[in-house]
């Protein structure tokens, strides 16, 4: 008897980022390599933050550093699938955010992979944690998972 949690559906996520797979994403086994999923996570979160006007990757004084990451795989992706990454926020701390992500193949309703990563927000010059700015907190509010 399996105790593995079944994959989430699209309804569990509040924002979606569409990403086209590339030929080079496939590995020799004919599916998207596991490390590519982490780039999907990073792209989806940063695309949202940039669109909300709270992240300027080149000039921002406050930047997010990944301190924890995890991914569970349920089924494979392969080129030329279209990936839709669902994003929600599981926790907002003083200087950290836990982003939770679901990767969906084409128009599938069930995630083929799910994961999370934690950003600690730091001063770009010192790499020391800072309080998450209010505009950032406000931008994250629509993504907060209700517990």
C-alpha positions in Angstrom: 0.0 0.0 0.0 1.5 3.3 -1.1 1.5 6.3 1.2 2.7 8.7 -1.5 0.6 11.9 -1.7 -1.2 12.0 -5.1 -0.2 14.9 -7.4 -2.1 18.1 -7.2 -4.3 19.6 -9.8 -4.2 23.0 -11.4 -6.7 24.3 -8.9 -4.1 24.2 -6.2 -2.1 27.0 -7.8 -2.8 30.7 -8.3 -0.5 31.8 -11.1 0.8 30.0 -14.2 3.8 30.5 -16.4 4.0 28.9 -19.8 7.4 27.6 -20.9 8.1 25.7 -24.1 10.4 22.7 -23.8 13.5 22.7 -25.9 15.2 19.9 -27.8 18.2 20.2 -25.5 16.0 19.7 -22.4 15.6 16.0 -23.3 18.2 13.6 -22.0 19.4 10.4 -23.6 16.4 8.6 -22.1 14.0 10.7 -24.2 12.5 12.8 -21.4 13.2 16.2 -19.9 16.1 15.9 -17.5 15.4 16.3 -13.8 17.7 19.4 -13.4 15.6 21.3 -16.0 12.6 21.2 -13.7 14.5 23.5 -11.3 15.0 26.0 -14.1 11.2 25.9 -14.7 10.7 26.7 -11.0 13.1 29.6 -11.1 11.7 31.0 -14.3 8.1 30.9 -13.1 8.8 32.6 -9.8 11.1 35.3 -11.2 8.8 35.9 -14.1 6.0 36.6 -11.6 8.1 38.9 -9.4 9.4 40.9 -12.4 5.8 41.3 -13.8 4.7 42.5 -10.4 7.4 45.2 -10.5 9.1 44.0 -7.3 12.2 42.4 -8.8 14.8 44.1 -11.0 17.4 41.3 -11.4 20.2 43.7 -12.4 19.6 46.6 -10.1 17.7 45.3 -7.1 19.2 46.1 -3.7 17.3 43.1 -2.2 17.7 39.7 -4.0 16.5 36.2 -3.2 19.0 33.3 -2.6 17.8 29.7 -2.8 18.5 27.9 0.5 16.4 24.8 0.0 14.8 23.1 -2.9 13.0 19.8 -3.6 11.1 18.2 -6.5 8.9 15.1 -6.7 8.3 13.6 -10.1 5.1 11.9 -11.0 5.3 11.5 -14.8 7.6 12.5 -17.7 7.8 15.5 -19.9 9.5 15.5 -23.3 10.2 17.9 -26.2 7.9 19.3 -27.7 5.6 19.5 -24.7 4.5 22.8 -23.4 5.0 23.3 -19.7 2.7 25.3 -17.5 4.2 25.9 -14.1 1.7 26.7 -11.3 2.9 28.9 -8.5 1.7 29.4 -4.9 3.3 30.7 -1.7 3.3 28.3 1.2 4.9 30.6 3.8 6.2 34.2 4.1 8.6 34.8 6.9 10.6 37.8 8.0 13.2 37.4 5.3 12.2 34.2 3.5 9.5 32.9 1.2 8.6 29.2 0.5 7.4 29.0 -3.2 5.5 25.8 -4.1 5.3 24.8 -7.7 3.4 22.4 -9.9 4.6 21.4 -13.4 1.8 20.5 -15.8 2.3 18.9 -19.3 0.4 20.6 -22.1 -3.3 20.9 -20.9 -3.1 18.1 -18.3 -4.9 18.9 -15.1 -2.7 16.8 -12.9 0.9 17.8 -12.1 3.7 15.7 -13.6 6.0 17.1 -11.0 5.7 19.2 -7.8 8.3 21.0 -5.7 9.3 23.9 -3.7 12.1 26.2 -3.0 12.9 28.7 -0.3 14.3 32.1 -1.0 16.0 34.1 1.7 16.0 37.7 0.7 19.3 39.4 1.3 21.1 42.7 0.8 22.9 42.4 -2.6 26.1 44.0 -1.3 26.4 42.2 2.0 24.5 38.9 1.4 22.9 39.4 4.9 19.2 38.7 5.3 16.9 41.6 5.3 13.2 42.1 6.1 11.1 41.4 3.1 10.0 44.7 1.7 6.3 45.6 2.0 5.8 45.9 -1.8 7.1 42.3 -2.1 4.8 41.1 0.6 1.9 42.7 -1.2 2.8 41.1 -4.5 2.9 37.7 -2.9 -0.4 37.9 -1.2 -2.5 36.7 -4.2 -0.3 33.6 -4.3 -0.6 32.6 -0.6 -2.0 29.1 0.0 -4.8 29.0 2.5 -4.1 26.5 5.2 
